């Protein structure tokens, strides 16, 4: 079973990396880019065969290590 965790900054949190990405893309001629937000994707291979149990464990992982829940939000996808 595989879990994919998407972590990104919460709305309202400043994102200097995202601002740099947007500015660089604009400098390269991609004028349609108004702004960018930077995040991370984490893929986990799990031993679990129960999707609900796997999601609960990955939620624990996010709360304890994978996301700084003060400034970041996360979304989990479980694939069989």
Phi, psi and omega per residue, in radians:
X1 nan 2.536 -3.117
X2 -2.129 2.453 3.024
X3 -2.057 2.358 3.051
X4 -2.028 2.177 -3.113
X5 -1.970 2.169 3.081
X6 -1.831 2.119 -3.115
X7 -2.078 2.309 3.111
X8 -2.583 2.851 3.121
X9 -1.212 2.521 3.091
X10 -1.207 2.690 3.091
X11 -0.990 2.440 3.119
X12 1.609 -0.257 3.100
X13 -1.462 2.242 -3.140
X14 -1.075 2.470 -3.094
X15 -2.254 1.418 -3.108
X16 -1.078 -0.586 3.099
X17 -1.147 -0.744 3.097
X18 -1.088 -0.708 3.121
X19 -1.103 -0.717 3.115
X20 -1.125 -0.739 3.108
X21 -1.050 -0.840 -3.130
X22 -1.068 -0.777 3.141
X23 -1.107 -0.716 3.133
X24 -1.145 -0.735 3.104
X25 -1.103 -0.716 3.098
X26 -1.104 -0.715 3.117
X27 -1.126 -0.464 3.103
X28 -1.491 0.060 3.077
X29 1.734 0.101 3.098
X30 -1.568 1.255 -3.027
X31 -1.153 -0.313 -3.122
X32 -1.288 -0.222 3.137
X33 -1.352 2.034 3.126
X34 -1.602 -0.675 3.134
X35 -2.818 2.920 3.115
X36 -2.514 2.611 3.040
X37 -2.150 2.355 -3.104
X38 -1.786 2.491 3.120
X39 -2.599 -2.865 3.117
X40 -2.485 2.693 3.092
X41 -2.130 2.272 3.138
X42 -2.130 2.169 3.097
X43 -1.836 2.240 -3.140
X44 -2.111 2.265 2.983
X45 -1.620 2.191 -3.036
X46 -2.011 2.644 3.077
X47 -1.419 -0.329 -3.051
X48 -1.120 2.563 3.041
X49 -1.977 0.001 3.129
X50 -1.872 1.984 -3.059
X51 -1.069 -0.702 -3.134
X52 -1.142 -0.759 3.124
X53 -1.151 -0.690 3.123
X54 -1.095 -0.780 3.138
X55 -1.103 -0.688 3.116
X56 -1.098 -0.737 3.137
X57 -1.183 -0.706 3.134
X58 -1.187 -0.606 3.047
X59 -1.054 -0.762 3.065
X60 -1.013 -0.766 3.139
X61 -1.061 -0.728 3.135
X62 -1.127 -0.788 -3.108
X63 -1.155 -0.556 -3.070
X64 -1.628 -0.515 -3.000
X65 -2.502 -0.820 -2.911
X66 -1.274 -0.452 -3.135
X67 -2.305 2.447 2.989
X68 -1.524 1.661 -2.965
X69 -1.188 -0.134 3.050
X70 -1.241 -0.709 -3.069
X71 -2.093 -0.141 -3.091
X72 -2.121 2.600 2.986
X73 -1.988 2.855 -3.129
X74 -2.490 2.750 3.091
X75 -2.384 2.402 -3.052
X76 -2.026 2.355 2.986
X77 -2.111 2.274 3.091
X78 -1.862 2.233 3.098
X79 -2.034 2.337 3.141
X80 -1.299 nan nan
